[in-house]
Amino acid sequence: MPPDNLTKIFFMFGLLVTFVKPVTVSFANFSKTVTIPQNKISTQTVSFDLPSAKKSSQTVCDLLNSQNWWGLYQVSSTEVKQSFTQEEFINSFGTSDIKSCQIKTDPFYLSNVWTKTEIEVSYNNSSSKLYYLALKNEEGNWKMFGTEAR
């Protein structure tokens, strides 16, 4: 779970995501509840190189810019993957209005496990919004945990 100084409610680029015990996560018009056993979280091997929070933040923005929802799922944290199937995740972003993403700040390390980076997401309707992108270190790779509206 995120440290106390991170809100327990995150927004995945404008779509509400709530983490409680058991974990309930909702995107747009659907939600799913899962139980995550403590100290039994493992990661899947992916083809993305995520050794630093800065590189991982840029990877997330690059994937948003290219609308690569499959890739975005691959760089997501275990909690996200345990809450959504790949198909559910891709379908939720496939109907999004996201146009682009830009990194606004370098990562701010909350601990050796948690970091946040300020990003700006632009939408097709010419609006934009600032978010904190929360990343979680899983076995040496910084994975997307969620976003918090600024």
Rosetta silent file (secondary structure, phi, psi, omega in degrees, C-alpha in Angstrom):
SEQUENCE: MPPDNLTKIFFMFGLLVTFVKPVTVSFANFSKTVTIPQNKISTQTVSFDLPSAKKSSQTVCDLLNSQNWWGLYQVSSTEVKQSFTQEEFINSFGTSDIKSCQIKTDPFYLSNVWTKTEIEVSYNNSSSKLYYLALKNEEGNWKMFGTEAR
SCORE:     score description
SCORE:     0.000 S_00000001
   1 L     0.000  154.682 -178.367    0.000    0.000    0.000 S_00000001
   2 L   -68.759  154.917  176.695    1.193    3.571   -0.559 S_00000001
   3 L   -64.447  162.049 -176.674    2.824    5.471    2.286 S_00000001
   4 L   -59.021  -29.342 -177.662    0.636    7.775    4.390 S_00000001
   5 L   -79.480    0.451  169.493    1.935   10.901    2.639 S_00000001
   6 L  -107.625  134.753  178.623    0.391    9.683   -0.637 S_00000001
   7 L   -61.666  150.334  179.699   -3.363    9.839   -0.821 S_00000001
   8 L   -84.865   -3.191  175.080   -5.090    6.487   -0.985 S_00000001
   9 E  -110.406  120.745  179.181   -7.231    7.705   -3.866 S_00000001
  10 E  -115.108  157.023  176.133   -5.427    7.927   -7.182 S_00000001
  11 E  -119.403  119.856  177.020   -6.679    8.995  -10.569 S_00000001
  12 E   -84.655   85.042  176.903   -5.488    7.050  -13.574 S_00000001
  13 L    53.688   45.768  175.816   -5.460    9.993  -15.982 S_00000001
  14 L    98.335   -4.513 -179.664   -8.912   11.167  -14.944 S_00000001
  15 E  -108.650  123.928 -172.759  -10.409    7.753  -14.160 S_00000001
  16 E   -64.073  133.184  175.210  -11.004    7.099  -10.441 S_00000001
  17 E  -132.595  122.434 -178.883   -8.938    4.361   -8.810 S_00000001
  18 E  -117.752  127.282  179.394   -9.421    3.602   -5.097 S_00000001
  19 L  -108.898  114.164  175.562   -7.042    1.343   -3.134 S_00000001
  20 L  -135.035 -177.362 -179.998   -8.412   -0.156    0.095 S_00000001
  21 L  -111.665  116.300   -6.462   -8.151   -3.561    1.754 S_00000001
  22 L   -65.001  161.298 -174.087   -9.249   -5.641   -0.092 S_00000001
  23 E   -71.624  124.554  174.094   -8.212   -3.604   -3.091 S_00000001
  24 E  -117.073  123.091 -177.750  -11.104   -2.114   -5.068 S_00000001
  25 E  -125.373  134.471  178.811  -10.145   -0.438   -8.301 S_00000001
  26 E  -133.558  135.255  175.430  -12.535    1.246  -10.709 S_00000001
  27 E  -120.867  127.756  174.088  -12.000    2.707  -14.153 S_00000001
  28 L    48.935 -110.380 -172.459  -14.785    4.598  -15.890 S_00000001
  29 L  -104.988   17.204  178.980  -17.852    2.301  -15.803 S_00000001
  30 E  -143.724  159.145  177.305  -16.443   -0.855  -14.244 S_00000001
  31 E  -147.344  165.264 -179.184  -14.664   -1.977  -11.089 S_00000001
  32 E  -148.941  137.983  178.017  -13.075   -5.061   -9.665 S_00000001
  33 E  -110.385  132.019  179.316  -12.240   -6.097   -6.099 S_00000001
  34 E  -135.441  156.958  173.480   -9.196   -8.256   -5.372 S_00000001
  35 L  -110.435  128.600 -179.644   -7.317   -9.372   -2.284 S_00000001
  36 L  -109.051  112.597  178.249   -3.547   -9.039   -2.401 S_00000001
  37 L   -62.699  134.662 -179.852   -1.709  -11.288    0.065 S_00000001
  38 L   -67.351  144.195  178.803    0.924   -9.289    1.922 S_00000001
  39 L    60.395   20.126  178.429    4.543  -10.100    1.051 S_00000001
  40 L  -127.754   27.995 -179.897    3.416  -12.326   -1.815 S_00000001
  41 L   -90.736  130.639  176.955    3.495   -9.829   -4.645 S_00000001
  42 L  -127.807  161.193 -179.594    5.561  -10.797   -7.676 S_00000001
  43 L  -110.675  156.545  174.812    6.185   -9.095  -10.992 S_00000001
  44 L   -92.428  150.751  176.630    5.985  -10.380  -14.514 S_00000001
  45 L   -76.334  129.546  178.815    8.971  -10.112  -16.800 S_00000001
  46 L  -126.928  167.266 -176.417    8.427   -7.394  -19.404 S_00000001
  47 L   -90.468    8.780 -179.692   10.521   -6.054  -22.234 S_00000001
  48 L   -95.214  139.025  179.039   10.693   -2.518  -20.806 S_00000001
  49 L   -94.357  109.217 -173.482   13.856   -1.270  -19.078 S_00000001
  50 L  -124.877   50.588 -174.152   12.705    0.583  -15.935 S_00000001
  51 L   -75.193  -18.182  179.799   15.823    0.900  -13.729 S_00000001
  52 L  -131.255  152.303  178.648   15.183    4.489  -12.658 S_00000001
  53 H   -63.075  -36.117 -179.648   12.081    6.438  -11.706 S_00000001
  54 H   -64.556  -45.981  179.405   13.028    9.135  -14.213 S_00000001
  55 H   -66.262  -38.649  179.211   13.297    6.662  -17.090 S_00000001
  56 H   -65.509  -40.812  177.457   10.071    4.934  -16.011 S_00000001
  57 H   -60.854  -42.934  178.979    8.195    8.253  -15.899 S_00000001
  58 H   -66.096  -37.682  177.637    9.380    9.022  -19.418 S_00000001
  59 H   -61.904  -43.767  178.069    8.375    5.536  -20.565 S_00000001
  60 H   -59.260  -46.943  179.341    4.839    6.072  -19.199 S_00000001
  61 H   -64.223  -41.373  178.186    4.579    9.393  -21.064 S_00000001
  62 H   -59.900  -41.140  179.247    6.004    7.855  -24.249 S_00000001
  63 H   -67.363  -38.829  175.905    3.399    5.077  -24.066 S_00000001
  64 H   -65.430  -42.542  179.912    0.605    7.605  -23.519 S_00000001
  65 H   -61.816  -35.287 -179.906    1.879    9.710  -26.427 S_00000001
  66 L   -92.179    0.971 -176.743    1.845    6.690  -28.740 S_00000001
  67 L    52.677   42.576  178.509   -1.463    5.438  -27.242 S_00000001
  68 L   -93.332   82.978 -175.280    0.196    2.106  -26.541 S_00000001
  69 H   -70.339  -32.157  176.110   -2.241    0.828  -23.902 S_00000001
  70 H   -62.086  -46.838  179.103   -0.772   -2.690  -24.016 S_00000001
  71 H   -63.058  -38.867  178.880    2.653   -1.272  -23.164 S_00000001
  72 H   -62.192  -38.824  176.780    1.166    0.894  -20.394 S_00000001
  73 H   -64.596  -39.633 -178.412   -0.333   -2.234  -18.839 S_00000001
  74 H   -64.553  -30.567 -179.638    3.050   -3.972  -19.032 S_00000001
  75 L   -96.334   12.111  178.674    4.766   -1.187  -17.039 S_00000001
  76 E   -84.909  157.096 -178.926    1.995   -1.095  -14.408 S_00000001
  77 L   -69.236  165.885  178.105    2.475   -2.273  -10.828 S_00000001
  78 H   -58.017  -38.664 -179.878    1.416   -5.661   -9.559 S_00000001
  79 H   -60.816  -41.627  178.296   -1.601   -4.073   -7.819 S_00000001
  80 H   -65.117  -45.476 -178.022   -2.904   -2.720  -11.120 S_00000001
  81 H   -67.219  -30.630  177.685   -2.318   -6.049  -12.888 S_00000001
  82 H   -79.050  -17.203 -179.322   -4.031   -7.975  -10.104 S_00000001
  83 H   -91.935  -27.054 -176.376   -6.999   -5.601  -10.266 S_00000001
  84 L  -134.337  140.929  168.729   -7.521   -5.599  -14.038 S_00000001
  85 L   -72.766  162.286  177.969   -7.065   -8.051  -16.814 S_00000001
  86 H   -58.912  -40.265 -179.176   -5.023   -6.751  -19.708 S_00000001
  87 H   -63.923  -44.035  178.316   -8.188   -6.592  -21.811 S_00000001
  88 H   -61.043  -44.346 -179.058  -10.101   -4.526  -19.206 S_00000001
  89 H   -62.931  -49.721 -179.033   -7.191   -2.107  -18.886 S_00000001
  90 H   -62.137  -42.819  179.668   -6.728   -1.696  -22.642 S_00000001
  91 H   -63.331  -36.983 -179.410  -10.465   -1.250  -23.203 S_00000001
  92 H   -67.929  -38.229  178.860  -10.681    1.470  -20.538 S_00000001
  93 H   -83.148  -23.608  179.946   -7.867    3.489  -22.092 S_00000001
  94 H   -62.810  -22.746  178.719   -8.930    2.701  -25.634 S_00000001
  95 L  -103.425    9.009 -178.059  -11.898    5.012  -25.211 S_00000001
  96 L   -76.388  165.220 -177.336   -9.935    7.753  -23.455 S_00000001
  97 L  -104.843   19.597 -176.152   -9.490   11.239  -24.811 S_00000001
  98 E   -70.792  129.299  178.924   -5.745   11.390  -24.025 S_00000001
  99 E  -102.850  -46.438 -177.543   -3.697   13.222  -26.625 S_00000001
 100 E  -158.798  168.805  179.946   -0.257   13.566  -25.042 S_00000001
 101 E  -137.972  143.582  178.498    1.837   13.491  -21.888 S_00000001
 102 E  -140.664  133.804  175.842    4.759   15.634  -20.794 S_00000001
 103 E   -73.298  130.798 -179.814    7.072   15.290  -17.772 S_00000001
 104 L  -104.958  -29.853 -179.038    7.042   18.500  -15.701 S_00000001
 105 L  -138.794  161.290  170.032    9.430   17.619  -12.817 S_00000001
 106 L   -71.020  159.154  179.511   12.100   15.109  -11.909 S_00000001
 107 L   -61.047  143.866  173.478   10.928   12.294   -9.619 S_00000001
 108 E  -108.480  117.964 -176.467   10.528   13.077   -5.932 S_00000001
 109 E   -84.443  119.341  177.106   11.505   10.063   -3.829 S_00000001
 110 L   -86.872  -27.350  177.230    9.150    9.418   -0.911 S_00000001
 111 L  -167.248 -173.325  176.953   11.110    6.277    0.056 S_00000001
 112 L   -77.931   -2.351 -179.927   13.176    3.604   -1.637 S_00000001
 113 L  -113.349  -28.530 -173.509    9.871    2.045   -2.809 S_00000001
 114 E  -121.166  139.720  174.162    7.699    5.065   -3.702 S_00000001
 115 E  -146.403  160.009  174.017    8.238    8.094   -5.918 S_00000001
 116 E  -139.022  147.937 -179.861    6.101   10.661   -7.658 S_00000001
 117 E  -132.830  138.779  177.178    6.673   12.809  -10.720 S_00000001
 118 E   -83.499  128.814  177.729    4.551   15.694  -11.940 S_00000001
 119 E  -127.414  157.619  173.879    3.200   15.151  -15.455 S_00000001
 120 E  -117.631  124.284  178.164    0.854   17.105  -17.699 S_00000001
 121 E  -106.784  126.052  176.767   -1.706   15.159  -19.706 S_00000001
 122 E  -101.886  147.425 -177.003   -3.312   16.912  -22.674 S_00000001
 123 E  -116.542  161.346 -178.225   -6.651   15.833  -24.078 S_00000001
 124 L   -62.117  -21.046  179.109   -8.181   15.942  -27.561 S_00000001
 125 L   -86.468   16.379  178.241  -10.587   18.708  -26.480 S_00000001
 126 L    73.251    7.840  175.131   -7.563   21.041  -26.039 S_00000001
 127 L   -91.736  166.304  175.251   -7.671   20.872  -22.229 S_00000001
 128 E  -147.581  160.782 -177.959   -4.845   19.640  -20.038 S_00000001
 129 E  -146.667  143.701  176.555   -4.414   18.574  -16.435 S_00000001
 130 E   -91.414  139.649  178.018   -1.501   18.154  -14.028 S_00000001
 131 E  -135.365  155.226  163.426   -1.060   14.851  -12.194 S_00000001
 132 E   -94.632  124.464  175.241    1.408   13.257   -9.849 S_00000001
 133 E   -90.149  115.190  179.491    2.491    9.971  -11.395 S_00000001
 134 E   -91.691  127.895  177.742    3.075    7.497   -8.544 S_00000001
 135 E  -117.736  146.555  178.953    5.667    4.802   -9.203 S_00000001
 136 E  -122.635  133.370  178.151    6.434    1.753   -7.075 S_00000001
 137 E   -82.344  117.568  177.558    9.765   -0.062   -7.064 S_00000001
 138 E  -121.777  107.777  177.741    9.193   -3.768   -7.655 S_00000001
 139 L    53.293   42.409  175.662   12.350   -5.865   -7.696 S_00000001
 140 L    88.366   -0.442  177.466   14.455   -3.017   -9.063 S_00000001
 141 E  -117.090  133.434  179.291   11.961   -1.782  -11.677 S_00000001
 142 E   -86.929  114.202 -175.271    9.844    1.351  -11.205 S_00000001
 143 E  -109.344  149.017  178.864    6.246    0.462  -12.152 S_00000001
 144 E   -70.180  120.620  178.466    3.224    2.734  -12.635 S_00000001
 145 E   -97.439  -37.187 -179.588    1.013    2.564   -9.543 S_00000001
 146 E   166.258 -173.231  177.484   -1.398    5.353  -10.400 S_00000001
 147 E  -133.145  153.060  178.238   -1.848    9.083  -10.685 S_00000001
 148 E  -124.583  125.762  179.097   -3.136   11.725   -8.319 S_00000001
 149 E   -60.945  138.786  179.254   -4.786   14.873   -9.668 S_00000001
 150 L   -84.174    0.000    0.000   -2.833   18.023   -8.789 S_00000001
